[in-house]
Every structure is written in structure tokens, then in C-alpha cells.
Amino acid sequence: MRFTVSPRGSSGRARVGALFVGDSPIPIETPALLLSTKKGLPVFLSRDLLSSLSSPNPSLLHVSPVHFLEGPTPSVISSIGGLHNMLALQNCIFVASSRDAIESLPESICANKLGASFETPGGRRLIKPSDYMEVISSLKANFWASLADEVPSWVSEKRNKLSVDRTVQWLDNCIALDKAGGTNIFGSIVGGSNVEERRRCAAEVAKRNVSGFFIGGFGLGESMEERPRLLSAVLDKLPKEKPRQISGLDLPEEVLQGVAAGIDLFDSMYIYQLTIGGFALVFPLDILKGQKFSIQLVDGVDATKINLRATVYRRDTSPLVDNCSCYTCQNHSRAYLNHLLNVHEMLAQILLEIHNTHHCLGFFNSIREAIKCDKFDLFCKMFIEGRRAHLTTSLSS
């Protein structure tokens, strides 16, 4: 893996970069979105649909090793050739970390000195670093994050300090067990809502032989107002030439907050949560070209998304978004999606996930373009001003 940060097109800490994985000559431009998956594929997308959404660039897929604790054993997966061969997705890039196995629910996170505990369909499982590395090795992910003891923002200072100590120790264990010697590992950084513990963890992880950094523990109770200070505490301690991945920043304004701090890769359950709830993203992507938000509420929903279960769309023959090039918008109407949702037809989720994925990828493309032309701050300002008043917040400290 090789990562380069562009010397041009920087707006404050926000940056564009190029991530080269394996022998592929095609770089992944950052900031970039990792698509969340269940056992390797987005819940409602087939491999053919996935390739059409990401073409010509390879898809970045986030996988959780914990999902593979039940089913084929690590030895079976390894004998097949890992996820790329098992799923026939040789051109995709798999990024592994345990966070989405629990769908970012803080009450599901717990640990002891032996390892982290996760809720699985077969009950709660204690995962030791050795167990984690066995699954990681079998999956043959392109890069992966070390096991982390993530804690919500309301834990005691003693528990917070303990989580940092454990996470650093587990990183050392993972590096020691990794046959590649840590060349594809992202060191996990935790620290909850404590600035000093965040700094301490980041400084310790930066000393290790890692290829990048996984910034965990966000989206677990901290406020939008305190997040920039916590992000700065971490990123100030990290080398600029290595990529940074974060989990738990889901909403578009939270993504902008992370980009403004200098994050390169984002993984979240946002697309899945929108899709399963019957929502479609509709906010404009070309804000800098004159497209403006309409802050008028539609059925009580803010200007970024619409609830397609609402009766107001029963006779609406327009596409989800005018001029959207995704398959859903080119072929189906809001009325048809409203019908599919209300008769509980799974095709509704398939069509919604196509659109929401396409829209999120377009959002990240707009972010990269704004940074390249040194208009990222203006892009953020225009986006936030188009949101409902109670969601408006500062993007930087």
C-alpha cells in the first residue's frame, strides 16, 4: 500500500490524497467512503450492481472480522483464497475493522484484559487478539485495523485510561502475530472524550510500525461541539504522510467535520440505515455551481433526505433527484418506490441502496473537488446553512 498527499488543493487541514493498493495503477482518491457490508457485500447490492456504481474505480468495502466468527471457519476461507475469491470481487479493496459488527451501539461494547466482547447472532463472544488475527489472516483484506477497546464518552477516567492501555497492548499483539509484520495494519486510536488520553494513545500508536491509523471511539456520545478538539488532539500527533480512517461519523455534516480535521477514509452504516428506513438522499451535490438547498420541510424531514413511505409521494411521478444518473432515478419514480415500500417488497431496498450509494459517492467527489479548488470552507458553509437550524454547528474549533 502506498499513500500520497497532494501538495495542491488544501483548505486548512482538509486534504486530497491518492491511495495505491497492491499492484493496481489506479489510485483511490481521498477523502473516500468505505461502503459498509455484511460478510463482504452491501446488504442489498449484488456484485454486478456494485461494480456499476463504482466504475471505473475499484470499490472500497468495509468488512468486520466479527461477522465471520460464525459460518465457514478461517481455514476454509483461507483455502478459498480469502474474501476476494470467495465473493468473486477480485477488483474490490477490502478494509477490515471490528466496529460495524455492533452497528456502532455503545451499549454493545465491552472488554476485559483478554480481549474485546461483541454481540453476535450466536450470543456474546470474547475476541482475543489471537482470535482476531486468525480471522484477519484468512480474509486476506487489503488493509485492516487492530483490535480496539472503544468506549463511549460517558465512561470514567479510569476506564478511559484502561481502554487506551489495552488498545496499545492489543496493537503490539496484532503486530507480533501478523505474518506481514504490520505492513498492512492501521493502528487503532481510542481515548473517549478525554483530550489527554487521545493524545497519549495517538503518540504511542504513531511510534509503531503501521501503515495508517484507525481513529475509533467516535459517534459514541460525544457532541458535535467537542469533536473538533478531540480530532485535533489525535491528528496533531500523527504523521501527515500516512492515511487516517475513522468510524462513527455518519451524517453529511459530520463527514464535513471529519474532512475539515484531516480524515482520509470514512466508514459508517449511514447508507444502510437510510435504506432500511425508507429514506432517499436528495441534497444537491453541486453547491458551488449554484445549486442551493431548499430549507422548506417536506413531511417533517430536513432538506437532505425524504421519507418515501409518506403518502405525499403516492402520486409523485418524478425521480428521486432530477438529473441524477443512477439506475433508480433513470428508471423509476418516487411513486413506484412508495408503493414498493408500503407492500414490503425487497426491491424497494435494492433501488434505494443503489441511489443512496450513488449519492454518497457523489458527495465525496464534490468534497474532493471543493478541496482541489480551495473552496472547501465555502462548500461547508453553504451546506450547513442549507440545513435545519437545530443541526447548524461549527465545523472547526
Beta strands, then each sheet from edge to edge (+ up, - down):
strand 1: 2-5
strand 2: 17-20
strand 3: 28-30
strand 4: 32-36
strand 5: 60-63
strand 6: 93-96
strand 7: 110-111
strand 8: 116-120
strand 9: 123-127
strand 10: 143-145
strand 11: 185-189
strand 12: 212-215
strand 13: 244-247
strand 14: 265-267
strand 15: 279-281
strand 16: 305-307
sheet 1: 1+ 2- 3+
sheet 2: 4+ 5+ 6+ 10+ 11+ 12+ 13+ 14+ 4+
sheet 3: 7+ 8- 9+
sheet 4: 15+ 16-
end
